[in-house]
Amino acid sequence: MANDVKLLLVDDNPMVLDMLQHALAPFARVVATGDSADALLKAVDDPPDLVVSDYRMPGMDGRQLVEKLKSRPATANFSAILMASRADIDERLSPQDAADDYLAKPFFLREATRRIKRTVDRIALEKMAKTAPSDGVVRGNLSQMNVIDLMQSLEMGRKSCQLKLTNETEKCEVFFVEGQVKHATYGSLTGDEAVFKVLRWTGGNFELNFEGKTDQETTKLNTQGLLMEGLRLLDEAQRDAGGEATQEAPIEAASTSSGGAASKPAGKSEEEEDVLLDS
């Protein structure tokens, strides 16, 4: 299921544009164009939440496009990701530029999709928070945004809140301060072990209370460390079990996609499915 996030995709290479558009369509409302001037008109007509643009394009380049949109009050409120060569990122683009992130070309389609989706998830979470009901609690389903997506989005947005996860009779509470997990409980478990228990969840519900606070600090790892170590433990457990299928999501699916992701075509290996894209 796509988030209610408007994504403007700009690249003058038709193959790159088409493949990225199809890969991102499950996660956002994508409008694609191969011309930066046309992108400017589209953004003025319907301001995007996220602009993903190639840097080197004929006429107006990606940085100029972002700067023009940022300079106009009606179109200034968006995030930006620029796709550029490593040399351009190192020598021509700087942290002072308007982009929030950079994708170094050439890149694999799966990795680019994963990076862009993280930003889409963060924006979706911010939009949900702005439209929260009077009690200030954001509610959602884990089939739309799984636990790992949620935690990455809260980390990227540097959010402080209480995250409550429920899956039938099971319940977990995780407290964030500036995007970092400080305290977690799952039954009798606390801290890191409590977080590890719920990382594979793709079913159930979540609640975000941005007024929720705690004085307890039970976790030892930061948010990214919890995700990496938790996935390592899950992968190890699956290997020990002989790779038997479980009801939870596979490790890769949990770390790179949510409920709306397209499944891998039957009969194709992971290498065959992924594509290296360049300008």
C-alpha positions as CSV (number, residue, x, y, z in Angstrom):
1,M,0.0,0.0,0.0
2,A,1.5,3.3,-1.1
3,N,1.9,6.1,1.5
4,D,0.2,9.4,1.0
5,V,3.5,10.9,-0.1
6,K,3.9,12.8,-3.3
7,L,7.2,12.0,-5.0
8,L,8.6,13.9,-8.0
9,L,11.1,11.8,-9.9
10,V,13.4,13.5,-12.5
11,D,16.0,11.8,-14.7
12,D,16.8,12.4,-18.4
13,N,17.8,8.7,-18.8
14,P,14.5,7.0,-19.8
15,M,15.6,3.6,-18.6
16,V,16.7,4.8,-15.1
17,L,13.5,6.9,-14.9
18,D,11.2,4.0,-15.8
19,M,12.9,1.4,-13.5
20,L,12.9,3.8,-10.5
21,Q,9.3,4.8,-11.1
22,H,8.1,1.2,-11.1
23,A,10.2,0.3,-8.0
24,L,8.9,3.3,-6.0
25,A,5.3,3.1,-7.1
26,P,4.3,0.7,-4.2
27,F,5.5,3.2,-1.6
28,A,4.5,6.7,-2.8
29,R,2.4,8.6,-5.4
30,V,5.1,9.0,-8.1
31,V,5.1,11.6,-10.8
32,A,8.0,11.1,-13.3
33,T,9.5,13.3,-15.9
34,G,12.7,13.3,-18.0
35,D,13.0,17.1,-18.2
36,S,13.9,19.5,-15.4
37,A,11.9,22.4,-16.8
38,D,8.8,20.1,-17.0
39,A,9.5,19.0,-13.4
40,L,9.5,22.7,-12.3
41,L,6.0,23.1,-13.8
42,K,4.7,19.9,-12.3
43,A,6.0,20.9,-8.9
44,V,4.3,24.4,-9.1
45,D,1.1,22.7,-10.2
46,D,1.2,20.1,-7.4
47,P,3.9,20.6,-4.8
48,P,5.7,17.4,-4.0
49,D,6.8,16.1,-0.5
50,L,10.0,14.6,-2.0
51,V,12.0,15.4,-5.1
52,V,14.4,12.7,-6.3
53,S,16.4,14.1,-9.2
54,D,19.5,13.4,-11.3
55,Y,22.1,16.0,-10.8
56,R,23.6,16.3,-14.4
57,M,20.8,17.1,-16.9
58,P,20.6,19.3,-20.0
59,G,19.6,22.9,-19.2
60,M,18.7,23.1,-15.5
61,D,20.6,20.6,-13.4
62,G,19.2,18.8,-10.4
63,R,20.7,21.2,-7.9
64,Q,19.3,24.2,-9.7
65,L,15.9,22.6,-9.8
66,V,15.9,22.0,-6.1
67,E,17.2,25.6,-5.4
68,K,14.4,27.1,-7.6
69,L,11.7,25.1,-5.8
70,K,13.2,26.0,-2.3
71,S,13.2,29.7,-3.2
72,R,9.4,29.8,-3.8
73,P,7.2,29.7,-0.6
74,A,4.5,27.7,-2.3
75,T,6.9,24.9,-3.2
76,A,9.6,25.2,-0.5
77,N,8.4,22.5,1.9
78,F,9.9,19.3,0.5
79,S,12.8,16.9,1.0
80,A,15.3,16.3,-1.8
81,I,17.6,13.5,-2.9
82,L,20.1,14.1,-5.7
83,M,21.5,11.2,-7.8
84,A,25.1,12.0,-8.9
85,S,28.4,10.5,-9.6
86,R,30.8,10.0,-6.6
87,A,33.1,12.6,-8.1
88,D,30.3,15.2,-8.4
89,I,29.2,14.5,-4.8
90,D,32.7,14.9,-3.5
91,E,33.8,17.8,-5.7
92,R,30.7,19.8,-6.7
93,L,28.0,19.1,-4.2
94,S,28.3,20.0,-0.5
95,P,26.4,19.5,2.8
96,Q,25.3,23.1,2.3
97,D,23.3,22.2,-0.8
98,A,19.6,21.9,-0.5
99,A,19.5,18.1,-0.9
100,D,18.8,15.9,2.2
101,D,20.6,12.9,0.8
102,Y,22.7,11.8,-2.2
103,L,22.7,8.6,-4.2
104,A,26.0,7.9,-5.8
105,K,25.8,6.6,-9.4
106,P,26.1,3.8,-10.5
107,F,23.8,2.2,-8.0
108,F,21.8,-1.0,-7.7
109,L,18.1,-0.5,-8.1
110,R,17.3,-2.4,-4.8
111,E,19.7,-0.2,-2.7
112,A,18.4,3.0,-4.3
113,T,14.8,2.0,-3.6
114,R,15.7,1.1,0.0
115,R,17.4,4.5,0.6
116,I,14.6,6.5,-1.0
117,K,11.9,4.5,0.8
118,R,13.5,5.4,4.1
119,T,12.9,9.1,3.3
120,V,9.4,8.3,2.1
121,D,8.6,6.6,5.4
122,R,10.0,9.5,7.4
123,I,7.8,11.9,5.5
124,A,4.8,9.7,5.8
125,L,5.3,9.5,9.6
126,E,5.6,13.3,9.8
127,K,2.4,13.7,7.8
128,M,0.6,11.3,10.1
129,A,1.8,13.2,13.2
130,K,0.4,16.5,11.8
131,T,-3.0,14.9,11.3
132,A,-3.1,13.1,14.6
133,P,-6.5,13.1,16.4
134,S,-7.1,15.3,19.4
135,D,-5.4,12.8,21.8
136,G,-2.2,13.3,19.9
137,V,-1.7,9.6,19.3
138,V,-0.8,8.4,15.8
139,R,-2.2,4.9,15.1
140,G,-1.4,2.6,12.2
141,N,-1.1,-1.0,11.0
142,L,2.2,-2.8,10.7
143,S,1.2,-4.1,7.3
144,Q,1.7,-0.5,6.0
145,M,4.9,0.3,7.9
146,N,6.7,-2.5,9.7
147,V,8.7,-2.3,12.9
148,I,12.0,-1.7,11.2
149,D,10.6,1.0,8.9
150,L,9.1,2.7,11.9
151,M,12.3,2.7,13.9
152,Q,14.4,3.9,11.0
153,S,11.9,6.7,10.4
154,L,11.9,7.8,14.0
155,E,15.7,7.8,14.0
156,M,15.9,9.8,10.8
157,G,13.4,12.3,12.1
158,R,15.1,12.5,15.5
159,K,11.7,11.9,17.2
160,S,11.1,11.7,20.9
161,C,8.1,9.5,21.6
162,Q,6.5,6.3,23.0
163,L,6.0,3.5,20.4
164,K,3.5,0.9,21.4
165,L,3.4,-2.3,19.4
166,T,0.6,-4.9,19.7
167,N,0.3,-8.2,17.9
168,E,-2.7,-10.2,19.1
169,T,-2.0,-10.8,22.8
170,E,1.6,-9.6,22.6
171,K,2.7,-6.1,23.5
172,C,5.9,-4.1,23.4
173,E,6.7,-0.5,24.4
174,V,9.7,1.4,23.0
175,F,10.7,4.9,24.1
176,F,12.8,7.2,21.8
177,V,14.7,10.3,22.7
178,E,15.9,12.3,19.7
179,G,15.6,9.2,17.5
180,Q,17.5,6.9,19.8
181,V,15.9,4.0,21.7
182,K,16.4,4.5,25.5
183,H,14.0,2.0,27.1
184,A,11.9,-1.0,25.9
185,T,9.7,-3.6,27.5
186,Y,8.3,-6.8,26.2
187,G,6.6,-9.0,28.9
188,S,9.4,-9.6,31.4
189,L,12.1,-8.5,29.0
190,T,13.6,-5.0,29.0
191,G,16.2,-3.1,27.0
192,D,17.9,-4.6,23.9
193,E,16.3,-8.0,24.3
194,A,12.8,-6.6,24.2
195,V,13.5,-4.8,20.9
196,F,14.9,-7.9,19.3
197,K,11.7,-9.8,20.0
198,V,9.5,-7.6,17.8
199,L,11.8,-6.7,14.8
200,R,10.3,-9.4,12.7
201,W,6.7,-8.3,13.2
202,T,4.9,-7.4,10.0
203,G,1.4,-7.9,11.5
204,G,-0.4,-6.1,14.3
205,N,-0.8,-2.4,15.1
206,F,1.3,0.5,16.3
207,E,0.6,3.7,18.3
208,L,2.9,6.7,18.5
209,N,2.5,9.0,21.4
210,F,4.8,12.1,21.0
211,E,4.0,13.1,24.6
212,G,5.1,9.7,26.0
213,K,8.3,9.9,28.1
214,T,10.3,7.8,30.5
215,D,13.2,8.3,32.9
216,Q,14.4,4.7,32.4
217,E,17.4,3.8,30.2
218,T,17.6,0.1,29.7
219,T,19.1,-0.2,26.1
220,K,22.8,-0.5,25.5
221,L,22.9,-0.1,21.7
222,N,21.7,2.9,19.7
223,T,18.8,2.5,17.3
224,Q,20.9,1.5,14.3
225,G,22.9,-0.9,16.4
226,L,19.7,-2.5,17.7
227,L,18.5,-3.0,14.1
228,M,21.7,-4.5,12.9
229,E,22.3,-6.8,15.9
230,G,18.6,-7.8,15.9
231,L,18.7,-8.8,12.2
232,R,21.9,-10.7,12.7
233,L,20.4,-12.7,15.5
234,L,17.3,-13.4,13.5
235,D,19.4,-14.5,10.5
236,E,21.4,-16.7,12.8
237,A,18.3,-18.3,14.3
238,Q,16.9,-19.0,10.8
239,R,20.2,-20.7,9.8
240,D,20.2,-22.8,12.9
241,A,16.6,-23.9,12.1
242,G,17.7,-25.0,8.7
243,G,16.1,-22.1,6.9
244,E,12.6,-23.3,7.6
245,A,9.8,-20.9,6.7
246,T,8.2,-19.0,9.6
247,Q,5.2,-16.8,9.9
248,E,7.3,-13.7,10.3
249,A,8.9,-11.9,7.4
250,P,12.2,-13.0,6.0
251,I,15.2,-11.0,7.1
252,E,15.7,-9.1,3.8
253,A,12.0,-8.3,3.4
254,A,11.9,-7.0,7.0
255,S,14.9,-4.7,6.4
256,T,14.1,-3.4,2.9
257,S,10.4,-3.3,2.4
258,S,7.0,-3.0,4.0
259,G,3.6,-4.6,3.3
260,G,3.3,-2.9,-0.1
261,A,6.5,-4.3,-1.6
262,A,6.3,-6.4,-4.7
263,S,7.4,-10.0,-4.2
264,K,10.3,-11.5,-6.0
265,P,9.4,-13.0,-9.4
266,A,9.3,-16.8,-9.3
267,G,12.3,-18.5,-10.7
268,K,14.6,-15.5,-10.6
269,S,17.7,-15.3,-8.4
270,E,18.5,-12.2,-6.3
271,E,21.3,-11.3,-8.7
272,E,19.0,-11.5,-11.7
273,E,16.4,-9.4,-10.0
274,D,18.6,-6.5,-9.1
275,V,19.9,-4.0,-11.7
276,L,22.9,-1.7,-11.8
277,L,21.8,1.7,-13.0
278,D,24.0,4.5,-14.3
279,S,23.5,7.9,-16.0
